[in-house]
Amino acid sequence: MLLLLSLCVGALLSNLLLQLGAIAVGLSFARPLRERAERSYFQEIKCLGALVTTLFLGHLFQIAVWATLFRVFGQFGDFGSAYYHSTVNYTTLGYGDLVMEHPWRLAGALEASVGVMMFGVSTATLFAVMSRILRSHYGGGRRDRRPDEGE
């Protein structure tokens, strides 16, 4: 059981590093949004598309970490089944058509909790970038005013 928990912590740390890497790469695509004073909606959509794609690819790699763990430790006969099962866990979909051996079921639940957290981090990243875009188009300098200064 201690080995299983250690492996899950290792997978969690790997997922965290992959998520941070995906965010860093994704935000590098969004950097032009910050650097240009006037930018077209097309450029903003293109940067958001690149950010979403990068974050999504990060999630696919994170799922692969768990699938590899499950495959290496004999829970599935092929990587495709392990990846499918891992995707169902990571997204908290929970079909239940493929089930791991008893002690490994805990790893599936831990993967689900990691998936929820990582999707939350991706959502927060997208929200921050979109807030900046909307503020630049519709909010102007309002964010710099104190509430007691009025309009």
N, C-alpha and C positions, 0 to 999 in steps of 0.2 A: 504494500500500500504506500509506503514511503517512497519507493522507486516511482510509482505511478504519479504521485503528487509532485515529485521532483521533475519528472518529464513534462508534466502539465505546466509547471512554473517556467520551465525552459521554453515551451511552446508559446506561453504568454509573453515572455520577454522577447522572443523572436517576432511575435506579432506586433508588439509595441515598436520595435525597431523598424519593421517594415512599414508600419503606419506612419511613423515620423518621417521616414524616407519618402513615402508617397506624398505626404503633405509638403515636404521641402521641394520636391520636384514639381508638384502641382502649383505651389505658390510661385515658383520661378516662371511658370506660364502666366500667372496673374500679375507679375511684376510690371509689365508694360501698362497695366491699368493704373498703377500708382505713379508711374514716371511721366506720363503724358498728360498735359493739362486738358487738351481737347481730344477726345477719341470717339470713334464711330461706334454705333450700337453693334455693328458687325464685328468689330475687333473685340468688344466686350463679350459678345456671345461666343466668339472663337476661343477666347481665353477661358471662359467658364466651361466650355465643352472640353478643353484640354484638362482643366482641373478635375472635372467630374470623371473623365476617362482615367486619369492617373489614380485618383482615389479608388475607383472601381477595380483597376488592375491590382492595386495594393491589397484589396480585399481578396481577390482571386489567389494571390500569392500566399496570403495568410491562411486561406483555406487549405492550400497545398501543404503548408507546414503540418497542419493537423492530420491531413490525409497520409502524409509520409510517415508520421508517427504511428498512426493506426496500422498502416501496411507493414512497416518494419517489425512491429510487435505482433504480427500474425492475426490481426483482427479481420482482415479481408484478403481474399485470394488474388485480387488484382487491384491496380491503382485506380482504375475507373470507378469501381465500387466504393473504394475508400474515399475518393474525392466526392462522389455523389453523397455518401453518408455525411462526410464532413461539411458539405454545403448545406445539407438539411439541418445539421446541428448549429453551424455558425449563424445561419439566418433565423434560427429558432422556429423553423417551419415544422419540424418534428413529425414527419410522416410515420415513422416507426416501422417501415417495411424492411429495413435492415437494422439489426440490433447486435451490439457488441456483447462479448462475454461479460459476466457479472461485474468483476472489479473495474472493467474499462468503461462501464456505463457512466461512472463518475466523470471520466475524461470528457465524454460527450456533453454532459451538463456544464462542465467548466468551459468547454469550447463555446457553448451557447452564451454564457455570460461574457466571455471575451468578445464575441461577435457583437453583442448589444453595445458594449462599451466602444468598440472601434467604429461601429456605424454612428454612434453618437458623436465621436470625435470628428468624423467626416462631415456630419451634418453641421457641427459647429464651425468647421472650416469654411464650408460653403456659405453658411449664414453670414460669417464675417466678411467674406469677399463680396457677396451680394449686397450687404448693408453698405459697404463702401461705395459700390457702384451707384446704388439708389441715392445715397446721400450726396454724391457728387452731381447727380442730375437733378434731384428734386429738393435736397436739403440745404444746399449751399453752405453758408457759414452759420446756420442756426445752431449747430452743435456746440459752437464756441460761446454762445450767449448763456448767461446765467438765467435761471427761471424768473428771478425778480426784476430782470431788465425789460421784460415785455417784448412786444414785437417791434 
